[in-house]
Amino acid sequence: MLRKYDSIMPILIMDKFAVKQSESLRKILNNQELPPKAKHVDRIVQGTHQRKSCAFFWSGVITGNLEHHPLVTWKFCHLLHTMIRDGHESVPRESYQSLRRLMGLRDFWKRRQSSSYGFSSAQYCNVVCDRLLFHRKYPQIPGNLVVPNDLLQNLQNAVALNAGTEVLDHMDNLLLLQRTGIAIWEYNVFVAVFDSLEWPYVTGQGQILLAPLTLVIADTWKLYGFLIELLHHLHSVLPGVRLAIHRRRFQEVFRQMKAFLDLASKLQYFPSLPSLPLIPPTFHAIEVITILNQVDEMFLSEEPPSLLMQPD
């Protein structure tokens, strides 16, 4: 026979979950120029696995005033980006339902670029929107961008060709966010040196600006490997002339990635970075296999650069 209070235990457990999740959301989404503690980010991410859903997260932020400050939007996008990559597999699908809210937030900061965070927050919103649209169209690709081995074999040529275009589009947006974050960081370096302050990568402001770039680096590196495999596959089934635009765009993406990684390697903030060859690949079979092995080794042998968040 159940004791009278046994029936309310699930409610109490749910309330405890809600209290902890709400506490972490409140401590992450503020306009203080301090990076969130890792434990709060982890709690939100693990909450999606615990409930196999991100519904509670969206119930907590959908009515929130994300337009209150561009820094709040920047932190929100960083948190959602982390959830898409590391949260439960339902996160991209469920978050797509809030795409209109995200697009409105993006357009809001596009119109109000009153600070460096305003412009960068608009661009980060655009990246997240683009990512959700990508997963909506290709649900077989998970949020961590680990592409199934048999994906290319199951795609029709026209679909694969279009997928190549959309991967390149998303990489363009990621690389623009990289350049935006670094440009703002470099401006802060100039101000800090001029005013004889601390170097910005050791300040809260510097860490907030650079922390999302660790996710962007990991994303572009995974997409780079997938794109090489995809273009190699397309070259084996389609005439080379039909892929001229893809090759040209890939070479530009390669150039931008290399420039960014060369710059980022000079910053103490990024202790471990992938490296690109001197010239882009030409999609010969042996060359592609070698490159893909290098991509796999990078993500099997070492984690992407850790987020430098405020310690407990």
C-alpha positions in Angstrom: 0.0 0.0 0.0 1.4 3.4 -1.0 1.9 6.0 1.7 -0.1 9.1 1.1 3.0 11.2 0.2 4.3 8.7 -2.4 2.0 10.1 -5.0 3.5 13.5 -4.9 7.1 12.4 -5.2 7.2 12.8 -9.0 6.0 16.3 -8.6 8.6 17.1 -6.0 11.3 15.6 -8.3 10.1 17.7 -11.2 10.0 20.8 -9.1 13.6 20.2 -8.0 14.6 19.8 -11.7 12.8 23.0 -12.6 14.4 24.9 -9.8 17.9 23.8 -10.7 17.3 24.5 -14.4 15.8 27.9 -13.8 18.7 28.8 -11.5 21.3 27.9 -14.1 19.4 29.8 -16.9 19.2 32.9 -14.7 22.9 32.7 -13.9 23.9 32.2 -17.5 21.6 34.7 -19.3 22.6 38.0 -17.7 24.4 41.1 -19.1 27.5 40.8 -16.9 30.7 40.6 -18.8 31.7 37.3 -17.2 31.6 33.9 -18.8 29.1 31.4 -17.3 30.3 28.7 -14.9 30.7 25.4 -16.6 28.5 23.7 -14.1 25.5 25.8 -15.2 26.0 25.1 -18.9 26.5 21.4 -18.1 23.3 21.3 -16.1 21.2 22.7 -18.9 22.8 20.3 -21.4 22.4 17.3 -19.1 18.8 18.4 -18.5 18.0 17.8 -22.1 19.3 14.2 -21.8 17.5 13.7 -18.5 14.1 14.7 -20.0 15.0 13.7 -23.6 13.7 17.1 -24.6 14.7 20.8 -24.4 11.1 21.9 -23.8 11.9 23.2 -20.3 14.7 25.3 -21.7 12.5 27.0 -24.3 9.7 27.5 -21.8 12.2 29.4 -19.7 13.6 31.6 -22.4 10.8 32.0 -24.9 9.0 34.7 -22.8 12.3 36.1 -21.5 13.5 39.5 -22.6 16.4 38.5 -24.8 16.2 41.9 -26.4 17.1 43.5 -23.1 20.8 43.5 -23.9 22.9 42.2 -26.8 25.2 40.4 -24.4 22.2 38.4 -23.1 21.5 37.4 -26.7 25.2 36.5 -27.3 25.2 34.2 -24.2 21.8 32.7 -25.2 23.1 31.8 -28.7 26.3 30.3 -27.2 24.2 28.2 -24.8 21.8 27.0 -27.6 24.8 26.3 -29.9 26.3 24.1 -27.1 22.9 22.3 -26.6 22.6 21.6 -30.4 26.0 20.0 -30.4 26.1 18.2 -27.0 22.4 18.0 -25.9 19.8 15.3 -26.6 19.2 14.5 -30.2 15.7 16.1 -30.0 17.3 19.6 -29.4 17.6 20.6 -33.1 14.1 19.3 -34.0 12.4 20.9 -31.0 14.3 24.2 -31.3 13.2 24.5 -34.9 9.8 25.2 -33.6 11.2 28.5 -32.2 12.8 29.5 -35.4 10.5 32.5 -35.9 11.5 33.8 -32.4 15.2 33.4 -33.3 14.8 35.2 -36.6 13.0 38.0 -34.9 15.8 38.3 -32.4 18.4 38.3 -35.3 16.5 41.1 -37.1 16.1 43.1 -33.9 19.9 43.3 -33.4 20.5 44.0 -37.1 18.4 47.1 -36.7 20.1 48.1 -33.4 23.8 47.7 -33.8 24.5 50.1 -30.9 27.5 48.1 -29.7 30.0 45.5 -30.8 27.8 42.9 -29.2 24.8 44.1 -31.2 26.4 43.2 -34.6 27.9 40.0 -33.3 24.7 38.9 -31.6 22.8 39.4 -34.9 25.4 37.3 -36.7 25.3 34.5 -34.0 21.5 34.4 -34.3 21.9 34.0 -38.0 24.3 31.1 -37.5 21.9 29.3 -35.1 18.9 29.8 -37.4 20.9 28.5 -40.4 22.0 25.5 -38.3 18.4 24.6 -37.3 17.3 24.9 -40.9 20.2 22.6 -42.0 19.2 19.9 -39.5 15.6 20.3 -40.4 16.5 19.5 -44.0 19.0 16.8 -43.2 17.7 15.2 -39.9 20.0 12.2 -40.5 23.0 14.5 -39.6 23.0 14.9 -35.8 23.8 18.1 -33.9 27.4 17.1 -33.3 27.9 16.8 -37.1 29.1 13.3 -36.9 27.9 12.2 -40.3 26.7 8.6 -40.8 29.1 6.5 -42.9 26.4 5.5 -45.4 24.9 8.9 -45.8 26.4 9.7 -49.2 25.5 6.3 -50.6 21.9 7.0 -49.8 21.7 10.5 -51.3 20.6 11.0 -54.9 23.0 13.1 -56.9 20.8 16.2 -57.0 20.3 16.0 -53.3 24.0 15.6 -52.7 24.7 18.5 -54.9 22.3 20.7 -53.0 23.7 19.5 -49.7 27.2 20.6 -50.9 25.8 24.1 -51.5 24.1 24.3 -48.1 27.2 23.0 -46.3 29.2 25.8 -48.0 26.5 28.3 -47.1 26.7 27.3 -43.4 30.5 27.4 -43.4 30.3 30.9 -44.9 28.1 32.0 -41.9 30.4 30.2 -39.4 33.5 31.9 -40.9 31.8 35.3 -40.8 31.1 34.8 -37.1 34.7 33.8 -36.6 35.9 37.0 -38.3 33.4 39.1 -36.3 34.5 37.7 -33.0 38.2 38.1 -33.8 37.7 41.6 -35.2 35.9 42.8 -32.0 38.6 41.0 -29.9 41.4 42.8 -31.8 39.7 46.1 -31.3 39.6 45.4 -27.5 43.3 44.5 -27.7 44.0 47.9 -29.1 42.0 49.6 -26.4 43.6 47.6 -23.7 47.1 48.3 -24.9 46.3 52.0 -25.3 44.9 52.1 -21.8 47.5 49.8 -20.3 44.9 47.3 -19.2 44.9 43.5 -19.1 45.2 41.6 -22.3 41.5 40.9 -23.3 41.8 37.1 -23.6 42.3 36.9 -19.8 39.4 39.2 -19.0 35.7 38.2 -18.7 34.9 40.2 -21.8 37.7 38.5 -23.8 36.5 35.1 -22.8 32.9 35.8 -23.6 33.9 36.9 -27.1 36.3 34.0 -27.8 34.5 31.1 -26.1 31.9 30.5 -28.8 34.7 30.4 -31.4 35.8 27.1 -30.0 32.5 25.6 -31.0 32.7 27.3 -34.4 36.2 25.9 -35.0 35.0 22.4 -34.1 32.0 22.8 -36.4 33.9 24.1 -39.4 36.5 21.4 -39.0 33.8 18.6 -39.0 32.0 20.2 -42.0 35.3 20.6 -43.8 35.9 16.8 -43.6 32.3 16.1 -44.7 32.6 18.6 -47.5 35.8 16.9 -48.9 34.1 13.5 -48.8 31.0 14.9 -50.4 32.8 16.7 -53.2 34.9 13.6 -53.8 31.7 11.6 -54.1 30.2 14.1 -56.5 33.3 14.2 -58.7 33.0 10.4 -59.1 29.4 10.6 -60.4 29.1 14.0 -62.1 31.1 15.8 -64.8 33.7 18.1 -63.3 32.2 21.2 -65.1 29.1 20.9 -63.0 31.1 21.2 -59.9 33.2 24.3 -60.9 31.2 26.6 -58.6 31.5 24.2 -55.7 35.3 23.9 -56.2 35.7 27.7 -56.4 33.6 28.2 -53.2 35.5 25.4 -51.4 38.8 27.1 -52.3 37.6 30.3 -50.7 36.3 28.5 -47.6 39.7 26.8 -47.4 41.5 30.2 -47.6 39.4 31.7 -44.9 39.7 28.7 -42.6 43.5 28.8 -43.0 43.7 32.5 -42.3 41.6 32.2 -39.2 43.5 29.2 -37.8 46.8 30.9 -38.5 45.6 33.9 -36.5 44.0 31.9 -33.7 47.2 29.8 -33.3 48.9 32.9 -32.0 46.4 33.4 -29.2 47.1 31.7 -25.9 43.3 31.2 -25.5 43.3 28.3 -28.1 45.8 25.7 -26.8 45.0 23.1 -29.5 43.9 23.7 -33.1 43.7 21.7 -36.3 46.0 22.5 -39.1 45.3 22.7 -42.8 47.7 21.8 -45.7 49.4 24.6 -47.6 47.1 24.2 -50.6 43.5 23.0 -50.9 42.8 19.4 -52.0 42.0 18.5 -55.7 39.7 15.6 -54.7 41.8 12.7 -56.0 40.9 9.5 -54.2 44.2 8.9 -52.4 44.5 12.5 -51.3 40.9 12.5 -50.0 41.4 9.4 -47.9 44.6 10.9 -46.3 42.7 14.1 -45.4 39.7 12.3 -44.0 42.0 10.2 -41.8 43.6 13.5 -40.5 40.2 14.9 -39.7 39.2 11.7 -37.8 42.5 11.6 -35.9 42.0 15.2 -34.8 38.7 14.5 -33.1 39.6 11.1 -31.8 43.0 12.0 -30.3 42.1 15.4 -28.7 39.1 17.4 -27.8 38.3 20.7 -29.4 39.7 23.7 -27.4 38.0 23.8 -24.0 35.7 26.6 -23.1 37.5 28.9 -20.6 34.6 29.6 -18.3 34.7 31.0 -14.8 35.8 28.2 -12.4 33.6 27.2 -9.5 
